[in-house]
Amino acid sequence: MLSIFILIGAYRYYAQLAERFGKTKWQYGVLAIGIYLGTQLILGFSYGIYLASTDSESIQNVNYTGFSGVNMVGWLISVIAVWGVYKFLENKFIKEKPAKSVIEIEEIGKTIDQ
């Protein structure tokens, strides 16, 4: 249930970023969902492989629901991954944004008056 709230928040967070820089909102929202779910899958498979390699009988007793330490660490790492990619994209969009210099603005008025 908590993952659903995290996914909704990540989608809205990325959609606001896309809107601020004039990009397609839903594409970046889906990117956020993909980053979160991808990180969760990688962490889940890694933990499953770790459990299988250390104690093969412990796999039978794994509870996939509820709040466990592993789930909370997975949520935290996934949220950090989503935030990290968000900051990367934000910096990339800021660098791509064309900077309008004051000289160009002053030139606009001069060409009309001539």
N, C-alpha and C positions, 0 to 999 in steps of 0.2 A: 504494500500500500504506500509506503514511504517513497518507493521508487517512482510511483506514478506522479507524486507531487514534485519530485526532483525533475522528472522528465518535462512536466508542464512548465516549471520554472526555467529550465534550460532552454526550452523552445522559445518562451517569451523573451528571455534574455538575448538570445541570438537574433530573434526577429527585430527587437529594438535596435540592435547594432546595425542590421541590414537596412532598416528604415532610415537611420541617421545618415548613412552614407549612400542612399539611393540604390540599394541592391534589392534583389527579390527576397522578400521576407520568409516565405515558406521554405525555400531551398536551404537557407541558413538555419532555420528551425529544425529541419530534418537532419541537417549536419550535426546539430547539437545532440539530437536523439541518437544518432549513429555513434557519435563519440562516446556517449554515456553507456549505451548498450554494448558497444565493442569492448570498452574497458571492463565492464562487468563480466562479459564472456571470457576475456583473457584471464582475468583474476580467478574466475570460477574454475576454468580448466586447469590453471596453474595449481590451485589449491587441491583440486581433485587428483592431479598427477602426484602432488606431494603426499597426499594421504595414501594413495595406492602404493607408492614406493616405500613408505615407512611402515604401514600396517594395512595389509589388504583387507582384514576383517572390519576395520573401522569404516569402510565405505558403506557397509550395510546399515550402519547406525547414524548416518548423516541426516539431519533434519533440515529440509530446504525452506522451511517457513520460520517466522519468528525473528526475534532479535538475538543475534549471537555476535560475539566479538569479530568473527570473520566477516559477517554481513556489514557491520558498522565500519570496519576498516575498508571494505570494498566500496561502500557508498562514499566514504571520505576520499579515497583515491580517485574514484570516478568523477566526483565533483571538482577535485583539483585538476584533473585532466581537462574537463569541460572549460573551467576557468582559464587554464593555461592556453588552450587553443583560442579562446575568446580574446585574450590579451594579444596573442600573436596576430590574429585577424585585425584587431583594432589598430595596432601599430602599422600593419600593412596598409590598411585603408587610409590612415592618416598620411603615410608617405606617398600614396598614389594620388591623394587629393591635390588638384592643381592649385598652386599658390598664386593668387592674384596680387601682383605688386602694385604699389601706389602709382608708379610711373605709367602703367598701362591705363589706369583709371583717369589720370590727368590727360593722357593723349586722346581719349575719346572725346572730350569736350573741345579740344583744339582742332580736331579734324572737321568738325561741323561748322565752326566759326569761320573757317577760311573760305 
